[in-house]
């Protein structure tokens, strides 16, 4: 049943100006503004707004785990690109993400809902195709977040097993696939416990995570640089390119290797899916994304320089495929000269990666809850329920956890297929960004958001204007004029570049193990979602459900 909110009782900034329930003070004003922003796009406030700018920045920084992830997936960029390729590729990816998330920030400011991309696509797409594109975007985002949660939990489990191998001096430990899956489930369960039973303390926890994220960086950087016995020259670091994938030239190898740096920035939009729990969301959600990009970018490039300048024989470490630990673990061990020191350094990364899993579950569950609320998922009535005691989507948290746990079973059966499944994260997220930003550029060039009009435009031919909702307006945070258009174009070009090269394998060797399974998995998700849409969902899914009347009374 739709509820009606009198938007005439709000001024243009979203502050209540008259009528029953008027409030005074900044806290009341923030609540009214946030409630107004949701009502303006037809949504009712049902989640409790616990998070502020600092806690959201902590969640985004901790979930991205950029400098930590760069160490874990270091080999991707080093094999195809080398030291110089890693540095120049990182700068390209960093700047590209700034461009993308300025655009995402504009959309989040205009429509600050937990649905994010699929909600924006529904509002921005042409009338004839809004339901289809919105539905596909929603599925890509939900599956992408479940895969992201699984991959982060796997990183934690894998690092724990590597520590066991590192400290197994008699080499009696024999690692198997089910070890990783069991540990992954343990990480999931602990994340669920914190998200459900300690949900009220999550904002404080995320502030602590931000502090540990920064301090942990120095806790690893200082011993790595200070205790290292040798240093590589600047000429070697800035001019050495690798082409271990045997591509026709170094330029092509460089672009193939960009995937590693790009994966280190996945999860920046986590705060978008927490928007309905953020105070002053239309301003602080965009700010927190850019602050986290700024903080994580500087930390990550600092760690990258530390490893490239202080580690010796990196290529030999990467070539040793029989080693029980990752190259960066062996770099730590060599730098500090002891397994105990390396264990402490890796333990810091394990803790921060676990915090990333905890935040990932929160964001994934809110996205799943939002899509279910709009009837985009099977069993949407149950998944969209909100626990009255905690005011969080407990059922959605459990559904995401079960899906992630089932996905982890693939690792027991076929590790190659499992790696392909979780590697679709980049493609799923970037495709959803591309759809939303491409439609934003179209609407921007038309001037629809600058000159809102709630009525439909009828041309002389009798055709209806294809812009679906001309009442959509800019939020308080955006780039204006030609600068905004130029940034949209840059973001689209960057996304197309990364999506294209994320489909490439790591080498030209045509072996089954070297295939890029992400292409197959992403294609399968698109095919299944389209098949489900045309056979069933197109009859029930109409886009974001209007819960309150957004029109003036």
N, C-alpha and C positions, 0 to 999 in steps of 0.2 A: 504494500500500500504506500502510495506516495505521500510524503509529508510536505507541507508548505511552509516556507520561511519568508517572511516579509523582508525582501532586500531593500525596500525603501527606508527601513529603519537603520540602514548603514550608510555612511558617507562613502565617497569614492576611494578612500583608503581602507575601507573595511571595518571602520570603528562604529560601534552602535551609538546612534545619536538620539534616539527617542524610544519610547515604549517600555513595556515591562521587561525587566531583566537587564536594564542598562547598568553598566559597571564603571568604576573609576579606577585609575591606577594602571601602570604599565602592564601588569600581569593580565588584568581583565581586558585591556585593549588588545594584547597579543592574542588572547583566546578568541575574541570577537573577530579579529582580522582573519585568523586561521579558519574559523567557522564560516566566515563570509566567503573566503576563497574556495572552500569545498562546496558550499551551497551554489556558488556561481557556475560550477560545472556539474551540478546535480547530485552531489554526494553529501551524505550525512556524517557528522562527526561521531564515531563510535569507539575509536581507540584513544587512549590517554596520551596526552602530549608530555612525554617525560624528558625528551632530548633537547639540548641547546646547541649552540654553534660549536663549542669546544668538544662536547661529547660526540657530536656527529663527525667532526673532523677526526677524532680519535677512532671512531668506527671505520671511517673510510680509509685512513692511513693504515690501521691495523689489518683491515680486510685485504687491501691491496698487497701489503707486505712486499713492497717493490725491491728494496735492497736485499731482503732475505730470498725472494724468489729468483732474483738475478743469480745468486750463488747456486741455488738448486738446479736451475736450467741453464747454467753457464755454458755448457757444451754446445747448445744449439747455435748460438751466435759465434762461438769461437771456431767451430768447424767450418762454417760458411760465413766468412767475414774476417776472422782473426782479430787480433787486438785492435787494429784501426777500424775494422768493420763494426766491432762492438761499440766503440766510442761514438763514431759518426752515426751509426744506426740508432743508438740510444738517444742522441740529440734529436734526430728526425722523429722518432716515436714520441719523445717527450713533447716537442712542439706540436706534433699532430694531435696528441691527446688534449693539449690545451685548446686547440681549435675546436675539436669535437665537443669537449665538455663546456665550452662557452655556449655552443649551440644547445646542448642538453640543458644547461643552466637556464637559458632563455625559455625553453619549453617547461622546465620544472617550475619556473617562476610564474608562468602564465597558468599552468594546470598542475598544482602541487598535490598530486594524488599518488597512492601507492602503486597504481597500475603502470605508471610511467609510459613506456614506449607504445604499448598497444592502445592506451587511452588517447595519447597524442595523435597517433595515426588515425584513429576513428574520427577525431575532430577535424583533422587537417585533410584527409583524403577526399576525393570526389564522391559525391553522393552515391554514384552507381557501384562503387567498389569499396566503400569504407568498411563494410562488415567483413569482407573477405580479407583485406589487408590487415585489419585490426586483429582478426582471429589468428592469422598466420604469425603475426608479430608476437602475439601473446604466447603462443606455443613455443616459438623460438626462444623467448625470454625465460619462460618457465623451465624448459628443458636445459637451457644454458646455465641457469642458476643451480639446478640439481646436479648437473655435470661439474660445475665449479665447486660445489660443496664436496662432492665425491673426490675430486682431484686434490683439494686442499687437505682433506682427511687422509688421503693416500700419502701425500707428502709427509705428514706427521708420522704416520705408521712406518713409512720407509726409512725416515731418519732415525727413528727409535731402533729399528732393526740394524741400521748401519752402526749405531753406537754399540749395540751388542757385539757385532762383528769386530769393531775397532778394539774393544776391550776383551775379546776372546783370545787370550794369549796362547792357549794350547790348540786353537783352531778346531774345536770340537763341535761348534755350532754349525748346523747345516740348515740354511734358510730355504723355506718352501713358500709357495704362493699363498697357502692358507694362513700362514703367519701374518702376512700383510693384511689380509681380509679381516681376520679377527681383531687385529689392532685398530683397523679402520672403524670397525663397529664400536669398539671401546671409545674411540674419539667421538663418534657420533652420539653415543649415549651420554657422555659427559657434557657435550654441547647442548643436548636436549635438556638435561638437568638444569643447567645454568639458565637457558632461555625460558624455561617454564617456571621453575621454583625460585629463581633469583632474578626474575625479570625486572622487579622494581629497582634493583641495584645496577642494572645494565648501563645507565648513563655514567655512573661513578666508575664502573669497571672500565668503560671505554676511555675515560680520562686517564686512568692508570695505565691502560694499554698504550696510549699515546706517549706517556712519559717513558715507559719501559722500551718502547719502540725506538725512541731517540737515544736513551742511555745505552741500550743494548748495542746500537750501532757503534758507539764509541768503545764499548766493552770488547768488541771484536776488532775494530779498526786499529786501535792503539797497539795491542800486542802483535797483530799481523804485520804492521809496518815497523814497529820498534824492534821486534825480536827476529825479523827476517835477516838472514845473513847476506843476501845479495839483492841488487836492484837492477832492473832492466832500464836501458837508456830511453829517453824520450823519442829518439829516432826510431827505435825498434817498435815502441808502443804505437806511435802515431802513423807509421808508414807500412807496417806489416799486415798484409791481407792474406787470408787463407782461402783455399778452394778445395777442401777435402771431399766435397761432393762431386768433383770432376765435371763441373759445369763448363760450358764453352769459354767463359771469361770470368774475371773477378767481380765485375759489376753484377752479373746475374747471381753469382754466389752471395754477394752482399744482400741483395733483395730477398733471396730465399732465407737467409739467416735472420731477417728482421723479426721472424715469428717469436724468437726467444725474448727480445726486448719488449715486444708487444704484449706477450703473456704476463710480463711483470707488472703491467698497468691494469690488468683486468680487475673489475670490481669497483671502479671509481664511482659508478652510478648506484652503488648500494644505498646511499643516502636518499636517492630518489624514491626507492621503494619503502623507505621509512618516513616519507614526507608527512603522513598523517599522524605521526608521533613526534613531530618536531615543532617547537615553538617558533613563530615567525618564519614559517617554512618558505614562503615565496621569496624571501631574501637570503635566509641562512642556508638553505639547501644548495643553491648555486655557489655561495661563498665557501661552504665546507668542501665542495668538490675541488675548487681551484686551490684552496689552501692545502688540501691533501696532496694534490699534484705538485705543488711547489715544494712542500716539505719532503715528500717521498722522492721527487726528482733529484734534489740536491743530495740527499742521503745516498741514493742509489749510485749516482755518478761518482760520489766520493768513494764508495766501496769498490766500484769498478776500477777506478784508478789505483786503489790500494792493492787489489789482486794483480792487476796487469803489471804494475811496477815492481812489486815485491816477490811475486811467485816465480820460481824458476822451473824450466822444463815442463811447461803446461801441456804442450803437445804430447809429450811422453806419457803424462798422466792420463790424458784422454785416450791414447792408443791402448792403454792397459785395460782391456775389457774384462779381464778375469779378476780384477780387484773386487773385494767385497764392499768397498766404500766408494762414494762419489769423489770426483777429482777435488772438489773444494774441501772435503774433509781431509784428504791427504795433503792439500796445501796448508791447512791449519796445522796439521801434525808436524809437517816439515818446518813451518815458520816458528812455532813455539817450542819444538824439540821434545814433545812428550804427548802421549795419548791422553793423559789426564787433562792437560791444558786444552787440547782439541775437544775433549768431551764437554768441558765447561762451555766452550764457544758454540759447539753444535747444540747444546742444551738450551742456550739462549734462543737460537733460531727455532727449535722445536716448540718452545713456549709461545713465541710470537706467531708461529704458523698455527698453533692451536687456537690462539685468540682470533686469527683470521677465520678459522673454521666456525668459531662461535658467532662471529659477526655475519659470516656467510649464511648460516642457518637462519639467522634473524631476517636478513634481506630476502632470502629465497622463500621463506614462509609467508612474508608479507606480499610478495609478488604473487605467489600461488593463491593466497587468500583473496587478493583483489580480483584476480582473473576468475576465480570461482564465484565471487560476489556478483560478477557480471555474466554468470552462466556460461563461461567459456570452457569449463572442465566437466567431465563426468562426475556425478555425485556432488554437484556444486552446492546443494543445500547443506550437506554435512560439513564440507570443507570450509564454507564461508561462515561457520558459526564462531562467535566470539565468547570466550569464557567470561562470565559476568564478574567473577571474583578477581581475576587478574587483568581483565580487559585486554587480552592478547589472543591471537588466533591459534589456540592450542591444537585443534584438529589439523590445521594446515601445517603446523610444525611437525606433527607426527606423520602426516602423509609424506612430506618432503623427506623426512628421516627414513621412512620405510623404502621409498623409491631409491634413495641413495644407497641404502644397505643392499637392496636387490641388485642395483647396478654393480656393486662391489663384488658380487658373486661371479661376475664374468672373469674377474682376475684369477679365480681358482681354476676355471675351465680353460681360458685362453688369454694370457696376459697381453698378446698383441691386439686382440679385439678390444680389451679393456682400455689400453692406451689410446686406441682410436676413438673410443666412446668419450673419454674425458677430454680428448684434444679438440672436440668440437666446440669447446667453450668460446674460443676466439671468434669462430665463424658465426655462432649463434648470436652473440652479443653485437658484433659489428654489423651483421645484416639488419638487426633491429634498429641500430643507430642510423644506418644508411636510409632505411625507409622513412624514419621520423624526420631526419634532417633534410632529406630530399623533398619531402612534402612541405616542410617549413619554408624552404627556399621558394617553392612554387607559390605558396600563399603570400610570402613576403613580396615577391615581385608583382603580384596582383594588388598588393596594398590592402588585403582583407583585414589584417590585424590592426592596421592603422586607422581604418575607417569602418568600424563595426556597424553592422546593420542586421537587426534580428529578422527582417523580412527577406523573403526569397526574391531574387531578381529575375524578372521574366523578359526575355528578349523579344524583339518584334516578330521573330519567326515563331514564337510560342514556346520555345525551349526554355527549360528552367536552368538557371545558373548552377553549374556543377559544384561550386564551393558549398560544402555541406552546412557549415554553421558560421555565418558571418558575424555572429555575436561574440565570437572568441576574440579576446583582446590581449595585448601584451601585459605581462606582469611588471612589477616594479624594477626588475633586473634584466637589462638587455643591452646589446650593441645597436646603435641607431644608424640609420641611413646606409650609405654605400659601404661603410666599414662592416656592418652586419652582413650585407649581401656577400662581400668579398670573403668574410670568414666562413660563411656557409659553403661557398664554393671550395675553399681550401679544405674544409672538413670532409666534404664529399669526395674530393680527389684522394685524400689520405685514406679514407675508408675503402674506396675501390682498390687502391694499391695493396693494402694489407689483406683484404679479402681474396684478391687474385693470387697473391703469393702464398697465402696460407693453404692453398689447395695443392701446392707443390710438395713432392717428397724431399727428404734431406739429401738425397744423392741420385745420380743418374742410373745407378745400378738397379736393374729391374728384377729385384727379388721380392718375394711376398712380404718378408719382414720389413722391407724398406718402403712399403706402400704408405700413402697418406690416408689412413682410415677415417680421418675427420670428414673428408669429402663424402664418403659413403654414408657415414652416420648422419651428417647434416642433411644429405639428400633424402635419406630414409625418413627422418623426422618431418621434413617438408612434405614428402609424399603421403605419409600416414595422416598428418594433420589436414592436408587438402582432401584426402579421401574421406576422412571422418566429417569434414565440414560439408562436403557436397552430399553425403549420404544421410547425415543427421543434423549436424550443428547449425546448418544454414536455416533450419526451421525454428530453432530455439534461440540462437545467438543473434542479437540485434545490435551489439556494441555495448558500451558502458551503460548500465541500467541507471535511469534517473530515479534517485531515491527521494529527492526534494525538488520542488518546482523552482527552477532557476530564473523564471521570468518575474518581472515586477508585477505586483498586484495593484 
